[in-house]
Amino acid sequence: MYRFLLSRRWLITLLIALLLIPTTIRLGLWQYHRHEARVARNDLIAQSLADRPVAFDSLSTAPGFTVPKGLTWRAVTATGQYDPEHEFVVRKRTDSSGDKIGYFVVTPLRLADGEGTVLVNRGWVPSGDSATAYPPVPAAPAGEVTLTGRLRADETSAGSGIRDRAGLPDRQFNLISTPQQAKETGAVLLGGYLELTATTPTPADQPELLPEPNHSDIGPHMAYAIQWWLFTAMIPVGVLVLVRREAKDRAKAAAEAELPPVAVPA
């Protein structure tokens, strides 16, 4: 009754089904692992933001230091004086709403303990009249300041997906990178940078501070994983339905073929 399954058409159909099952299982696992990574990231951010700030110089942020994942977003404090001479802007960055494109303003802070200089992302400013001109930027506070910020790892093209191209206007860059700036300025820059959240004393004017990262949205990955696994379960069910339908149609055709011919009146 089911010998038709040995036909070329059905063998190809069954082979495709057998290949699809492990493929959809793996796709579901891939989405599930992305879900787990998103949840872990959210937990890390929430914990880092909830922890009390620690002194920046208490961390091992030596020159060339790569900020580990466990310290990313860690709230830190630092005291020193800004170095406006080596300030720069980072192109094509959006404001807190994500609607306007402008620049991040990054100013080096020479630490009061003399251990080096750390880059500080002071916030966002809108674009100026020209993409080649340096945008209007509120001046960095003069004198000694104490600031609080979120510790971030140096940006790279591989990690951010942003292409770092040469030939940009003066003091404009695509990435916040201490190795790049150390090469440009010759300064001793400590690894990573700070995303400013507060300054003491508070300046009268400053760039728009960046908001806390979103750590409540878990994304659609779990829903996608469930969809792939439902599709996995549907494959054998669909094949079984097709097999039963084919068998039923063949049985019906065989039964009709065995019926005696109907006499046609002369």
Buried (B, 14 or more C-beta within 10 A) or exposed (E): EEEEBEEEEBEEBEEEBEEBBEBBBEBBEBBBEBBBEBBEBBEBBBEBBEEEBBEBBEBEBEBEBEBEEEBBBBBBBBBBBBBEEBBBBBBEBEBEEEEEEBBBBBBBBBBBEEBBBBBBBBBBBEBBEEEEEBBEBBEBBEEEBEBBBBBBBBBBEEEEEBEBEEEBEEEBBBBBBBEBBBEBBEBEBBBBBBBBBEBEEEBEEBBBBBEEBEBEEBBEBBEBBEBBBEBBEEBEEEBEEEBEEBBEEBEEEEEEEEEEEEEEEE
